[in-house]
Amino acid sequence: TKSSPDGPGMRQPGVVFLLIILVMLSAAWYYRTELGFETTAASLRKSLGSLAETRHFRIWYDSAAIPPDEIRWVAAEHEFRYWQVSRFLGTDTNRVVESYLYPDTDTKRRLIGAGNTDIAKPWRGEIHLDEGSWRATLKHELAHALAAEFGMPVIRANVNIGLVEGLAMAASPSFGNRTLQEYAASMIRFGIVDDPAAFIRPVGFAVQSSTVSYVLMGAFCDYLVGRYGMPAFKIWYGGGSPEEACGVDADSLIAGWRRSLDTIRVPESWRAHTDYYFRRGSIFARECARVVANLNADGGRSLERKDYTAAKNFYMKALEQSWNASSFAGLTRALLGQRNYGRVIELFDAERDDTTKKGSLAGVKLLFGDALMMKNDYTGASRVYEEIRALDLSPGMNEAVLLRIVVANAPDLREYVAPVLAGMMEDSVALEWLSGITSADNPAVLSYLRARLMVAKGDYASAAHETAEYIAPFPNSELNGALNDVTAGAFFRLGDFLGARSFYERTLDYDPGAVLLQRVRDRQERCDWFGREWEGVKNRIIQSEARNSSLKE
């Protein structure tokens, strides 16, 4: 008899096909690491190769990229930030975090798929960082990992990504040159955000500009913790309702936050600064985003190798796809590397009147000023630097432009120092070059630049000797603060934590704003902690090195 269309005779091939698929999927899962679908913890650790253990961390790293003396400082910094974040969150101080420290973004991208982004996996108690960025991101990612203690089951966080990232921002409020609350008030004042409540909802957070979302939610979470306390915030973060956490609904919480923002003075002079950070459009068109990102990444790697011709070609191809500030900045750096200053000036002149690109170009105009200075147009360079300074983007940018303004207006220095500031020399060559220059009017400029180069090569004793004698050699308070900062950093790495603290204290003599005060207090707290804990952490690392070395043998 014939089988019916739905009978066993017709089902047999389907069953066989299903079994084949199941076998293939099982094999793919079993060999997922070898096939590149996933990198297991064991394979990650094997790839990195070295382990440093402290009380609260197991740090996996590449010893070829980070030598023994340096990993001890890295580990101690991990412990310090753990102490800060656990105190802020009110979490258990006995948790151990797995920290994967990759030698570069390419290695991180190859092993876990995240190249330019440091990440945390709260459900696994892991943070993933790389050598070029960990100092800036450690505290943020650690907040994610430690907040797992009071997060929702399984994911160990909250389903609302805004609360998750907002808490980490509040734990590590180091963005730009304003406080989180000042930025939130500025976004509302200048019409960048009409309805902050939209960002509280998960969808609203995800569809907006990431910079706006992160900073705004950071400000909101900072307000909640300050107003209602961390225990209340934990209830909401762990899956409870706003009513259960704070006694009022979400709308009332947002209304209270809005009222607090209304008390913050936001001068009109902040408009350009705020626009730069939060009103810029997306970097490139959505339809070619991946192509442009890949070309920019290739260009960046070429710049690191100082292959300026290849870098220029990659960035030009990216700009052909869609104009974006990252590709434009990369192309400019490649041209500067080729010493094609005239072409850099032409590029900026061509974009000067394009209002749609004005905000995006603000952060890379430093390169325009450098090209003008290398062409001996010191007046034009000073004008560009002053325009950047007016934006007050960050302490680092302010330091860079103020130093250039001093040099551009110093006839006995500018011809010799301009190539150093513009990055035209290797650090070792620049240090030797600067050692042969003297200046009767601006000796501190040379000492400061030499000290920065000495710190970069790890010669902290020479750096401290270069700058410690200068109390207030610059007419500008921020440069005096920067001088004290580099001196403090040198004393810190020499293990003189009390001396470092005193130099950080001096930076507060120059009319500090809220952000500078916040950063200096953080550095002073770091000095105090290292003064108490450094020897113990260092000895523990040395013991773990000996133990792990014997295990390898």
Summary of the structure (lengths in Angstrom):
residues: 553
radius of gyration: 26.5
end to end distance: 71.6
largest distance: 109.7
contacts: 1782
relative contact order: 0.06
helix: 69%
strand: 4%
